[in-house]
Amino acid sequence: MPIKDFVLHGAQDIVENGWAHEQLHVSVNNGWYEFAKFWDDLPVDPYVQPSHRTRRYRRLGRLLGRSQGDVKTLPVEPFYQATDVNRVYGGQVRKFAPITPEAHENTNFQATIAHDLSFISRASGIDSDWLITVHMIRVTADGEATSAPAPEGRHSDGHDYVAIHLVGRQNCIGGVSRVFRKGENEPLFEHTMVNPMETIVLDDRAMEHEVTPIGPEGATTATRDMLIIDFERA
């Protein structure tokens, strides 16, 4: 199985620091390429405007994670964030294309969900079911233009916990991730994720994060593919 570790060792980091940075072990083989290829089939995010300096593609999925580890796929509903959480897209009821059944059934997709559910359950220290929102996102840039993965800048997502997984990046410069404690100016962590399934997990109630714009390295298009998974107590 391409993703071999189902539980990160950083749950204590979440408890003590509010964030963790880990690397899920990946075997880059045909199974992994099959998983990563789902990002080639993401429709354009219709809510991104030219003034946002972003070219973004995405799908969305909803799951219910049971405390005993079972996961149930839920119907996709419109996605909403309050204006005090997202100053660019907050207040909008956004409707995204659903994650395909083929992606839901993929071994790597299921292993990542299982890993994150176990990790968040340990980090939270509570026996709870979790509402899980899954975002498959691709951001691209070419020419002299840069593209902002998160046009809202420094932000929290309005959930309990957030797992941010890099699926891949090609011909890409920039994309530096920064983690802040709410109310503080200096980042606690600043790093460019470059390896498949490199991961940052955040206690979204206590932390904020941002990503710097990406640009192309050379004449080819820059691509940054992310799997972002939000957790809220059910």
Secondary structure, DSSP 8 states (H G I E B T S, - for coil): --B---S-S-HHHHHHHSEEEEE--B--SHHHHHHHGGGGG--B-TT--GGGT-EEEEEEEEEEE-TTS-EEEE----EE--TTT-TTTTT-EE---B--HHHHT-HHHHHHHHHHHHHHHHHHTS---EEEEEEEEEEEE-TT--B-S-TT-SB--SSSEEEEEEEEEESEEE-EEEEEETT-SS-SEEEE--STTEEEEEETTTEEEEE--EEESSSS-EEEEEEEEEEEE-
